Amino acid sequence: MGETTNTKYMSNCKVYIETHGCKLNMADSQSMSSEFEGRGFTVSDQINSPDVYILNSCTVTSMADKKARKSLNSAKKRWPNALIVATGCYAERADRELSEMGSVDLVVRGTNKSEIVSSVVEYIGDYEYLDTQNEGNVIGNLLGRTRASIKIQEGCDQVCSYCIVPKVRGRERSVPVIKILESIIRLSNLGVKEVILTGTQLGSYGFETTDMSLAKLIEAILKETDIQRLRVSSIQPQELTGGLLNIWHTNNRLCKHFHLPLQSGSNKILKNMRRRYTSDMFLRSVERIRNLISDASITTDVITGFPGETEEDHNASFSVLERARLADAHVFRYSDRPGTTSFHMQEKVHGNLINQRAFELRKITLQNAKRHMSSFIGDSRPVLWEDNHGKSGLTDNYIRVKIDASYDKTVKSKKNEIELVKLVKISGKEMIVESVS
C-alpha cells in the first residue's frame, strides 16, 4: 500500500535536549537521545528551530529551579511553535508548578523519564513512526559530548539533611552488570573513547548482592570491554578502600581523577548534614590517593551557609581546602529545599554572609587550581579532544586544555580522538598545549 504524500515521519521531527545539573542527568539525556533516534527522530544539541524542546532539569538548589524556569520561558519565546517539554528532577518534585507555567506544554516526571518518547509521540499525534533500525549518529546521541555517561546506579538511601535527591530519585538500586557491559561495548564499537560511570551513590553499587561491588564492576569493565578511558564520576571519602584505589594504580585505562565530596570542613556541620565521614577522613583519603597516584587530580564540592554555620565552621572549611590543595572545588551557596530536614532548621545564615564566605572559598580554590596546573607544566599527557579546532579537550587527569594557534600550529586536534600533548602554560582555568611529535 503506497504512502500518501502528506505523511509526516519522525525523521522530519527535530528534537533539542537541554540538560541541567549533574552527570547522572547527562547520562539520562544521552539515553533519551538514543531512544528518540531509535524511533526515527532527529536529535541534536545545535538545532536552530526544533519541533520538540526538552529540558532535563535539576532541582538541587533554588537557583537550579530558577535556571530551569528561565530556560523553559526562553525556549517558548524563541520557538513558539515547538512542543516544550519539562522533565527531570524539578519535574518530579514540582510537576504541578511546571504544568501551570504558560511556556510548558508537557511535563514528564523524573520517575517517568523512560516513557518520555512515548509521551511525546502521543502528544504530537500526527507523525508516523519510522523504524530506522540503526544505531544512529553516536556523537549525536551524546548531545555534542565526546564522553558517554553511563548510569550504573540510581537513587540514594543516605538522606542527607539538606538534599532533595532521595525525594526525586528514590531508593538506591543498581543497574545489572550485564546491561552496563553491553552499553559500554556498544559505545566502544561505535567509536566512543571514554565513558563516565555515573550515579547518586556509586560507592554502594551492587549492595543488593554479596558478590558485587563498585570495585568488581570496574574490574569487569576493564576485562570485558576495550573502552580506552574509564572515568568514575564521584565517590565518598569513606568508600575509597585500598582495594578500590589499587585498581587505579595497576591500570592506566582508568582516568586519574577523583571527585571526593567534602561539603564542609566542620565536623559539627558534617554531623548535622548527616554525612558519614569527618574532615580528617576526607584529608586522609586525599593523602592516600596522592601517595599512590601522584599525578591524580582531586576535586570536591563544598556547601557554604548551612544552617548554624559559624565563622569557626567556615574557617574549618577554608582550612581543609587550604591543606588539601585540590585541583578544583565547586562551591555552592546553601539553598533551602522544601521536604528536607535542614529546611526546618533554625539559625539560617544571612545571604550576604553566605556570599562573602563563598567568595573566600572560591578564592582559595582558584589559588589551589593554579598551583595544581603549574605542577604539570612541561609534562606530556593524553588529551581527548571535544572539537576539531583544539578549543577544548580533557587530559586523563581532568585538566581542561586548548590549543593556542598563535603559539603552536602543529597540534592536530580532531574531535573524539586522543592525542599526546605537552602542557606548556596556564591560561585562566585551562592550560595551553603543544604537540609532542
TITOR-970928 format. One line per field, with one value per residue (C-alpha): residue number from 0; residue in three letters; x, y, z. Coordinates in steps of 0.05 Angstrom, whole numbers, plus 5000, padded with zeros to 4 digits. Layout:
<rs>
num <- [NUM ...]
residuo <- [ALA ...]
east <- [X ...]
north <- [Y ...]
up <- [Z ...]
</rs>
This chain:
<rs>
num <- [0 1 2 3 4 5 6 7 8 9 10 11 12 13 14 15 16 17 18 19 20 21 22 23 24 25 26 27 28 29 30 31 32 33 34 35 36 37 38 39 40 41 42 43 44 45 46 47 48 49 50 51 52 53 54 55 56 57 58 59 60 61 62 63 64 65 66 67 68 69 70 71 72 73 74 75 76 77 78 79 80 81 82 83 84 85 86 87 88 89 90 91 92 93 94 95 96 97 98 99 100 101 102 103 104 105 106 107 108 109 110 111 112 113 114 115 116 117 118 119 120 121 122 123 124 125 126 127 128 129 130 131 132 133 134 135 136 137 138 139 140 141 142 143 144 145 146 147 148 149 150 151 152 153 154 155 156 157 158 159 160 161 162 163 164 165 166 167 168 169 170 171 172 173 174 175 176 177 178 179 180 181 182 183 184 185 186 187 188 189 190 191 192 193 194 195 196 197 198 199 200 201 202 203 204 205 206 207 208 209 210 211 212 213 214 215 216 217 218 219 220 221 222 223 224 225 226 227 228 229 230 231 232 233 234 235 236 237 238 239 240 241 242 243 244 245 246 247 248 249 250 251 252 253 254 255 256 257 258 259 260 261 262 263 264 265 266 267 268 269 270 271 272 273 274 275 276 277 278 279 280 281 282 283 284 285 286 287 288 289 290 291 292 293 294 295 296 297 298 299 300 301 302 303 304 305 306 307 308 309 310 311 312 313 314 315 316 317 318 319 320 321 322 323 324 325 326 327 328 329 330 331 332 333 334 335 336 337 338 339 340 341 342 343 344 345 346 347 348 349 350 351 352 353 354 355 356 357 358 359 360 361 362 363 364 365 366 367 368 369 370 371 372 373 374 375 376 377 378 379 380 381 382 383 384 385 386 387 388 389 390 391 392 393 394 395 396 397 398 399 400 401 402 403 404 405 406 407 408 409 410 411 412 413 414 415 416 417 418 419 420 421 422 423 424 425 426 427 428 429 430 431 432 433 434 435 436]
residuo <- [MET GLY GLU THR THR ASN THR LYS TYR MET SER ASN CYS LYS VAL TYR ILE GLU THR HIS GLY CYS LYS LEU ASN MET ALA ASP SER GLN SER MET SER SER GLU PHE GLU GLY ARG GLY PHE THR VAL SER ASP GLN ILE ASN SER PRO ASP VAL TYR ILE LEU ASN SER CYS THR VAL THR SER MET ALA ASP LYS LYS ALA ARG LYS SER LEU ASN SER ALA LYS LYS ARG TRP PRO ASN ALA LEU ILE VAL ALA THR GLY CYS TYR ALA GLU ARG ALA ASP ARG GLU LEU SER GLU MET GLY SER VAL ASP LEU VAL VAL ARG GLY THR ASN LYS SER GLU ILE VAL SER SER VAL VAL GLU TYR ILE GLY ASP TYR GLU TYR LEU ASP THR GLN ASN GLU GLY ASN VAL ILE GLY ASN LEU LEU GLY ARG THR ARG ALA SER ILE LYS ILE GLN GLU GLY CYS ASP GLN VAL CYS SER TYR CYS ILE VAL PRO LYS VAL ARG GLY ARG GLU ARG SER VAL PRO VAL ILE LYS ILE LEU GLU SER ILE ILE ARG LEU SER ASN LEU GLY VAL LYS GLU VAL ILE LEU THR GLY THR GLN LEU GLY SER TYR GLY PHE GLU THR THR ASP MET SER LEU ALA LYS LEU ILE GLU ALA ILE LEU LYS GLU THR ASP ILE GLN ARG LEU ARG VAL SER SER ILE GLN PRO GLN GLU LEU THR GLY GLY LEU LEU ASN ILE TRP HIS THR ASN ASN ARG LEU CYS LYS HIS PHE HIS LEU PRO LEU GLN SER GLY SER ASN LYS ILE LEU LYS ASN MET ARG ARG ARG TYR THR SER ASP MET PHE LEU ARG SER VAL GLU ARG ILE ARG ASN LEU ILE SER ASP ALA SER ILE THR THR ASP VAL ILE THR GLY PHE PRO GLY GLU THR GLU GLU ASP HIS ASN ALA SER PHE SER VAL LEU GLU ARG ALA ARG LEU ALA ASP ALA HIS VAL PHE ARG TYR SER ASP ARG PRO GLY THR THR SER PHE HIS MET GLN GLU LYS VAL HIS GLY ASN LEU ILE ASN GLN ARG ALA PHE GLU LEU ARG LYS ILE THR LEU GLN ASN ALA LYS ARG HIS MET SER SER PHE ILE GLY ASP SER ARG PRO VAL LEU TRP GLU ASP ASN HIS GLY LYS SER GLY LEU THR ASP ASN TYR ILE ARG VAL LYS ILE ASP ALA SER TYR ASP LYS THR VAL LYS SER LYS LYS ASN GLU ILE GLU LEU VAL LYS LEU VAL LYS ILE SER GLY LYS GLU MET ILE VAL GLU SER VAL SER]
east <- [5000 5031 5046 5005 5045 5026 5051 5099 5153 5191 5255 5229 5215 5274 5288 5332 5351 5380 5410 5419 5455 5496 5530 5473 5425 5472 5470 5394 5395 5442 5398 5338 5372 5386 5314 5288 5335 5316 5244 5265 5271 5329 5365 5419 5448 5453 5384 5362 5288 5267 5198 5208 5248 5262 5292 5322 5320 5357 5326 5384 5380 5331 5379 5372 5297 5303 5350 5301 5243 5285 5305 5233 5207 5264 5252 5178 5194 5248 5209 5134 5111 5154 5130 5162 5174 5198 5226 5279 5285 5248 5190 5190 5189 5140 5104 5041 5082 5114 5047 5019 5074 5047 5110 5107 5065 5082 5111 5141 5160 5231 5208 5171 5230 5237 5168 5184 5189 5121 5093 5119 5095 5026 5024 5044 5000 5003 5071 5083 5134 5193 5234 5305 5335 5404 5449 5442 5497 5531 5561 5491 5466 5519 5489 5553 5597 5654 5648 5590 5557 5534 5485 5505 5463 5401 5373 5401 5387 5434 5383 5429 5392 5399 5388 5325 5355 5325 5257 5264 5309 5281 5314 5382 5382 5439 5437 5454 5527 5509 5469 5527 5577 5531 5523 5598 5615 5563 5591 5663 5644 5613 5678 5668 5736 5714 5656 5639 5606 5552 5502 5478 5516 5568 5603 5542 5538 5519 5495 5435 5481 5541 5584 5583 5614 5640 5710 5685 5645 5705 5748 5694 5691 5767 5767 5706 5709 5762 5739 5802 5786 5742 5724 5687 5646 5645 5659 5653 5715 5695 5682 5752 5781 5851 5827 5787 5844 5894 5856 5876 5948 5950 5910 5924 5856 5825 5827 5868 5813 5777 5717 5710 5653 5672 5611 5640 5706 5670 5655 5596 5565 5581 5544 5484 5485 5484 5547 5583 5654 5696 5743 5802 5775 5770 5841 5867 5832 5865 5933 5923 5907 5968 6014 5993 5977 6019 5993 5919 5872 5825 5763 5707 5641 5631 5567 5573 5520 5488 5441 5480 5547 5590 5653 5692 5657 5670 5744 5747 5723 5774 5829 5812 5813 5879 5911 5883 5907 5856 5852 5783 5723 5651 5628 5552 5512 5465 5395 5332 5296 5224 5218 5288 5307 5350 5291 5262 5328 5335 5396 5394 5456 5443 5450 5503 5546 5538 5561 5623 5641 5631 5677 5732 5725 5727 5789 5829 5800 5828 5896 5897 5876 5933 5983 5957 5962 6031 6056 6043 6077 6125 6090 6062 5991 5938 5880 5812 5791 5720 5722 5761 5794 5831 5787 5772 5798 5808 5870 5866 5873 5818 5857 5820 5866 5864 5909 5934 5940 5987 6032 6034 6002 6028 5976 5926 5861 5806 5741 5736 5810 5862 5928 5991 6007 6055 6025 6063 6028 5965 5911 5856 5824 5855 5924 5955 5985 6033 6047 6095 6114]
north <- [5000 5065 5123 5187 5248 5286 5233 5263 5218 5224 5233 5302 5317 5353 5346 5391 5366 5415 5386 5419 5392 5330 5277 5230 5277 5277 5201 5204 5256 5215 5153 5195 5219 5147 5128 5186 5170 5097 5119 5158 5229 5275 5295 5348 5397 5450 5455 5525 5510 5446 5416 5389 5423 5381 5407 5354 5395 5397 5418 5412 5487 5544 5573 5508 5517 5589 5569 5516 5565 5615 5562 5539 5610 5627 5565 5582 5653 5632 5573 5589 5532 5479 5429 5450 5391 5393 5331 5312 5325 5391 5359 5302 5350 5402 5375 5416 5480 5469 5448 5516 5553 5582 5564 5489 5443 5376 5354 5285 5270 5246 5177 5171 5195 5127 5139 5207 5185 5152 5214 5260 5214 5211 5287 5306 5252 5267 5238 5167 5122 5108 5048 5064 5001 5031 5058 5130 5181 5163 5232 5260 5211 5241 5310 5342 5309 5261 5226 5179 5180 5111 5106 5047 5065 5106 5135 5148 5118 5165 5222 5280 5333 5386 5342 5334 5279 5220 5251 5258 5198 5147 5089 5061 5009 4982 4973 4900 4888 4855 4917 4963 4920 4915 4991 5003 4951 4982 5052 5029 4994 5059 5097 5126 5133 5149 5131 5161 5117 5159 5151 5182 5136 5100 5071 5029 4997 4923 4927 4883 4822 4794 4783 4852 4920 4982 4953 4888 4926 4968 4905 4872 4933 4934 4859 4851 4916 4952 5023 5065 5111 5097 5152 5148 5210 5213 5172 5189 5191 5133 5089 5096 5030 5006 4952 5002 5052 4998 4986 5057 5041 4979 5001 5063 5059 5088 5163 5194 5238 5231 5272 5267 5309 5348 5394 5423 5423 5428 5362 5394 5415 5348 5313 5360 5346 5272 5259 5194 5219 5272 5325 5282 5223 5267 5291 5220 5198 5255 5235 5162 5180 5225 5173 5120 5163 5226 5256 5249 5308 5311 5355 5366 5401 5449 5479 5545 5576 5513 5530 5542 5551 5597 5634 5578 5527 5568 5574 5499 5491 5542 5505 5437 5466 5501 5437 5391 5434 5405 5413 5446 5455 5471 5520 5521 5571 5533 5532 5513 5455 5442 5370 5366 5366 5428 5467 5467 5483 5549 5594 5608 5644 5713 5715 5769 5729 5667 5706 5731 5662 5633 5686 5667 5593 5606 5648 5593 5544 5586 5590 5515 5504 5547 5512 5445 5463 5494 5426 5396 5449 5412 5344 5304 5276 5244 5291 5272 5329 5354 5391 5396 5462 5450 5497 5445 5378 5338 5303 5235 5271 5321 5383 5426 5444 5481 5498 5569 5573 5632 5593 5524 5503 5431 5400 5363 5368 5321 5312 5246 5230 5220 5256 5261 5334 5375 5423 5489 5544 5566 5607 5624 5558 5519 5500 5513 5452 5437 5376 5324 5298]
up <- [5000 4978 5024 5018 5000 5064 5113 5164 5193 5258 5217 5199 5272 5304 5379 5421 5490 5542 5605 5673 5734 5747 5704 5722 5686 5626 5626 5625 5569 5526 5537 5519 5456 5434 5446 5404 5347 5352 5339 5278 5307 5290 5354 5362 5411 5356 5326 5308 5300 5337 5335 5405 5460 5523 5587 5632 5696 5762 5829 5877 5894 5885 5833 5794 5794 5772 5716 5693 5690 5653 5601 5591 5582 5536 5493 5485 5466 5417 5387 5398 5352 5386 5437 5503 5550 5622 5654 5705 5780 5782 5744 5795 5855 5828 5767 5781 5788 5720 5688 5708 5670 5606 5570 5585 5541 5572 5639 5646 5718 5730 5751 5685 5644 5610 5579 5551 5478 5481 5516 5462 5406 5438 5446 5375 5346 5272 5258 5232 5266 5220 5244 5224 5254 5261 5315 5293 5299 5365 5374 5363 5417 5464 5452 5428 5480 5464 5531 5545 5613 5636 5693 5738 5799 5816 5880 5949 6018 6055 6063 6079 6116 6061 6000 5958 5914 5954 5944 5868 5852 5901 5938 5917 5862 5819 5743 5726 5707 5641 5619 5636 5598 5537 5536 5540 5487 5440 5451 5442 5377 5354 5367 5436 5471 5542 5587 5655 5708 5740 5796 5860 5907 5866 5927 5944 5875 5880 5952 5934 5928 5964 5902 5870 5887 5851 5850 5819 5767 5747 5741 5698 5652 5644 5630 5586 5544 5504 5522 5521 5580 5641 5690 5757 5769 5845 5907 5981 6024 6069 6008 5978 6002 5990 5943 5901 5898 5878 5812 5790 5809 5765 5704 5662 5627 5690 5687 5743 5770 5837 5857 5933 5962 6025 6035 6099 6136 6202 6236 6272 6206 6174 6230 6223 6148 6164 6124 6141 6146 6182 6155 6178 6139 6077 6084 6095 6031 5993 6022 6004 5932 5926 5957 5907 5845 5849 5784 5800 5801 5861 5861 5911 5928 5986 6013 6049 6093 6121 6179 6243 6207 6249 6229 6262 6219 6157 6175 6183 6111 6088 6126 6095 6025 6040 6067 6013 5955 5907 5832 5837 5883 5866 5919 5929 5969 6016 5989 6029 5996 6019 6041 6072 6146 6140 6113 6183 6219 6255 6254 6180 6155 6123 6047 6047 6095 6052 5991 6029 6052 5983 5955 6005 5989 5914 5923 5957 5905 5848 5882 5891 5818 5792 5837 5813 5739 5749 5774 5705 5662 5616 5625 5568 5576 5531 5515 5488 5441 5443 5377 5312 5327 5392 5432 5486 5509 5574 5597 5631 5698 5683 5663 5613 5555 5489 5431 5422 5346 5350 5396 5363 5297 5298 5343 5301 5341 5318 5356 5394 5383 5437 5426 5467 5481 5523 5574 5567 5605 5643 5611 5660 5683 5625 5600 5532 5499 5442 5400 5427 5358]
</rs>
